[in-house]
Amino acid sequence: MIVIGRKDVAHHLDPAACIDLMRDAMIALSTGNSRQLLRQIVDLDGGNAFGVMPGALDGATFGAKLVSVYPARAARGEQTHQGIIVLHDPASGTPVALVHAGEVTAIRTAAASAAATDALARPDARRLAILGYGEQAWHHAAALPHVRALSHIAVWGRSREKAEAFAARIRADLGIAATAVETAGGAVADADIICTATAAADPILFSADVPDGAHVNLVGSSRAGPAEADAALVARGRLFADHRAGALAQGAEILRALQAGLIDESHVLGEIGEVMAGTLPGRIAAADVTLYKSLGSIVQDLAAGWHLYRLARERGFGTDAAFD
């Protein structure tokens, strides 16, 4: 068995390659070439949670992700998602790899958003707004330029000092003009693409502030409860999920809009993999507001993990560990 730690994941899981992996994984999910159960989530004390995500990706591997989510760690600059991805050899059933789940989750979530953005955003989209300044916000800032030629990134977060530092990091490391903005509404006012990557319990993104033609990636809330966008925005947009059944069961923004009577289940038009496969229309008009609800799917973890496992076999990284 190979153990692939955080440093190896960060070094070898290239964002551009991961975007392609996520596109293929989401198509596999939406075309019946994968199998998965709804995520099982155990609520823990202090607003923390433990999740189990099992599944199989045809032509690759099967396995599960075991992950804890501790949101308060973000304030200390630590990963909020900690755990392991277990990969099995599909021929023998033998466990062959343990992969650092926190780093894979960080990279693959942003890569999936980038793939969704490529499918749904206007071709001329140039201005990005990121609500949040943590790990996931950073990976989105790094991933989105692979699918659109960004000219500016606006950043908002509750701490102006941290938002300023995050904007400075974008300018220094990515070479893209970036500005910290005082309010979330101001950050998105002229945005073509919006990514929410916060731990907000209640909406910080409101329909009244979102311009026509924008594409929105809703990322920060990964379970029923916390919601980053208001129900009016959900009702206004052309809405696509990573996994429709999961979004209807656990997508907080969708559940709030359903409870408010602003939408019914048909408002979730389908899965982003269907758009990528060309079987479902995405953006229809330039003025459409498109929404991608990201909860995270085990097929994304399996695709990224199996890619890393194969690279580890080829390049010789990772630590061998006896399983017998």
Residue pairs with C-beta under 8 A, 6 or more apart in sequence:
1 95
1 96
1 97
1 98
1 320
1 321
1 322
1 323
2 96
2 97
2 98
2 309
2 312
2 313
2 318
2 319
2 320
2 321
3 97
3 98
3 318
3 319
3 320
3 321
4 97
4 98
4 99
4 100
4 305
4 308
4 309
4 312
4 317
4 318
5 100
5 318
5 319
6 100
6 102
6 103
8 100
8 308
8 312
8 317
8 318
9 99
9 100
9 103
9 104
9 107
9 308
10 103
10 107
11 317
12 308
12 311
12 312
12 315
12 317
13 103
13 104
13 107
13 108
13 304
13 307
13 308
15 107
15 110
15 111
15 114
15 139
15 142
15 143
15 146
16 146
17 307
18 107
18 108
18 111
18 143
18 304
18 307
19 111
19 114
19 115
19 118
19 143
19 146
19 147
20 115
21 108
21 111
21 303
21 304
21 307
22 108
22 111
22 112
22 114
22 115
22 300
22 303
22 304
23 115
23 118
23 276
24 303
25 34
25 57
25 297
25 299
25 300
25 302
25 303
26 112
26 115
26 242
26 271
26 272
26 273
26 276
26 297
26 299
26 300
27 33
27 273
27 276
27 277
28 34
28 57
28 58
28 273
28 299
28 303
29 36
29 242
29 243
29 271
29 273
29 297
29 299
30 270
30 271
30 272
30 273
30 274
30 276
30 277
30 279
31 273
31 277
33 57
33 58
33 59
34 55
34 56
34 57
34 58
34 299
34 302
35 55
35 56
36 53
36 54
36 55
36 56
36 243
36 297
36 298
36 299
37 54
37 55
38 245
38 246
38 249
38 250
39 51
39 52
39 53
39 223
39 246
39 250
39 295
39 296
39 298
40 51
40 52
40 53
41 49
41 50
41 51
41 223
41 250
42 49
42 50
42 51
43 49
44 50
44 68
46 70
46 72
47 71
47 72
48 68
48 69
48 70
48 71
48 72
49 68
49 69
49 223
50 66
50 67
50 68
50 69
51 65
51 66
51 67
51 68
51 69
52 64
52 65
52 66
53 64
53 65
53 67
53 296
53 297
53 298
53 301
54 63
54 64
54 298
55 62
55 63
55 64
55 297
55 298
55 299
55 302
56 62
56 63
56 90
56 302
57 299
57 302
57 303
57 306
60 90
60 302
60 303
60 306
61 87
61 88
61 89
61 90
61 302
61 305
61 306
61 309
62 87
62 88
62 90
62 302
63 85
63 86
63 87
63 88
63 95
63 302
63 305
64 85
64 86
64 298
65 83
65 84
65 85
65 86
65 101
65 105
65 298
65 301
66 83
66 84
66 86
66 101
67 81
67 82
67 83
67 84
67 101
67 102
67 105
68 81
68 82
68 83
69 80
69 81
69 222
70 80
70 82
71 80
71 199
73 79
73 80
74 80
74 134
74 135
74 199
79 102
79 103
79 106
79 135
80 102
80 134
80 135
80 199
81 101
81 102
81 105
81 106
82 101
82 102
83 101
83 102
84 98
84 99
84 100
84 101
85 97
85 98
85 99
85 100
85 101
85 104
85 301
85 302
85 305
86 95
86 97
86 98
87 95
87 96
87 97
87 98
87 99
87 302
87 305
87 306
87 309
88 94
88 95
88 96
89 95
89 96
94 323
95 323
96 309
97 305
97 308
97 309
97 312
97 318
98 321
99 305
99 308
99 309
101 301
104 301
104 304
104 305
104 308
105 296
105 301
106 135
106 136
106 139
107 139
107 304
108 300
108 301
108 303
108 304
109 136
109 139
109 219
109 294
109 296
109 300
110 136
110 139
110 140
110 142
110 143
110 144
111 143
112 242
112 294
112 300
113 140
113 143
113 144
113 195
113 217
113 219
113 292
113 294
114 140
114 143
114 144
114 146
114 147
115 147
115 272
115 276
116 217
116 240
116 242
116 272
116 292
116 294
117 125
117 144
117 147
117 148
117 193
117 215
117 217
117 292
118 147
118 148
119 272
119 275
119 276
119 282
120 215
120 238
120 240
120 272
120 275
120 282
120 283
120 290
120 292
121 147
121 148
121 192
121 193
121 215
121 283
121 290
122 192
122 213
122 215
122 283
122 286
124 192
125 148
125 192
125 193
125 215
126 148
126 149
126 150
126 151
126 152
126 192
127 150
127 151
127 152
127 153
127 154
127 190
127 191
127 192
127 193
128 141
128 144
128 148
128 150
128 152
128 153
128 154
128 191
128 192
128 193
128 194
128 195
129 153
129 154
129 155
129 156
129 181
129 187
129 188
129 191
129 193
129 194
129 195
130 137
130 140
130 141
130 153
130 154
130 155
130 156
130 187
130 194
130 195
130 197
131 137
131 156
131 157
131 184
131 187
131 188
131 194
131 195
131 196
131 197
131 198
131 204
131 205
131 228
132 156
132 157
132 195
132 196
132 197
132 198
132 220
133 155
133 157
133 159
133 162
133 163
133 165
133 166
134 197
134 198
134 199
136 197
136 219
136 220
137 155
137 157
137 166
137 195
137 197
138 166
138 169
140 195
140 197
140 217
140 219
141 153
141 170
141 174
141 176
141 178
142 174
144 150
144 193
144 195
145 174
145 176
148 192
148 193
150 176
151 176
151 177
152 176
152 177
152 178
152 179
153 167
153 170
153 176
153 177
153 178
153 179
154 178
154 179
154 180
154 181
154 186
154 187
154 188
154 191
155 163
155 166
155 167
155 170
155 178
155 179
155 180
155 181
155 187
156 163
156 180
156 181
156 182
156 183
156 184
156 186
156 187
157 163
157 166
157 198
160 180
160 182
163 180
163 181
164 180
166 178
166 180
167 178
167 179
167 180
168 178
170 176
170 178
171 177
171 178
181 187
184 204
184 205
184 209
185 206
185 208
185 209
188 194
188 205
188 209
188 210
188 211
188 214
189 209
189 211
190 211
191 210
191 211
191 214
192 213
192 214
192 215
193 214
193 215
193 216
193 217
194 205
194 210
194 214
194 215
194 216
194 217
195 216
195 217
195 219
196 204
196 205
196 216
196 217
196 218
196 219
196 220
196 228
196 229
197 219
197 220
198 204
198 220
198 228
199 220
199 226
200 220
200 221
200 226
200 227
200 228
201 225
201 226
201 227
202 226
202 227
203 227
203 228
203 229
203 230
203 253
204 228
205 216
205 228
205 229
205 230
205 233
206 229
206 230
206 232
206 233
207 229
207 230
207 232
207 233
207 235
207 236
208 232
210 216
210 233
210 236
210 289
212 287
212 288
212 289
213 286
213 287
213 288
213 289
214 289
214 290
215 283
215 289
215 290
215 291
215 292
216 229
216 233
216 237
216 289
216 290
216 291
216 292
217 292
217 294
218 228
218 229
218 253
218 291
218 292
218 293
218 294
219 228
219 294
220 226
220 228
221 227
221 228
221 251
221 252
221 253
222 250
222 294
222 295
222 296
223 250
223 252
223 295
224 249
224 250
224 251
224 252
224 255
225 252
226 252
227 252
227 253
227 255
227 256
228 253
229 253
229 291
231 253
231 256
231 257
231 260
231 262
231 263
232 262
233 253
233 289
233 291
234 253
234 254
234 256
234 257
234 262
234 263
234 267
234 291
235 257
235 262
235 263
235 267
236 289
237 288
237 289
237 290
237 291
238 269
238 282
238 283
238 284
238 288
238 289
238 290
238 291
239 254
239 267
239 268
239 269
239 291
239 293
240 268
240 269
240 270
240 271
240 272
240 274
240 275
240 282
240 290
240 291
240 292
240 293
241 247
241 248
241 251
241 254
241 268
241 270
241 271
241 272
241 292
241 293
241 295
242 271
242 272
242 273
242 292
242 293
242 294
242 295
242 296
242 297
242 300
243 271
243 295
243 297
244 268
244 270
244 271
246 295
246 297
247 254
247 268
247 293
247 295
248 254
248 265
248 268
250 295
251 293
251 295
253 293
254 263
254 268
254 293
257 263
257 267
258 264
258 265
268 293
269 280
270 280
271 280
272 292
274 280
275 281
275 282
282 290
283 290
311 317
312 318
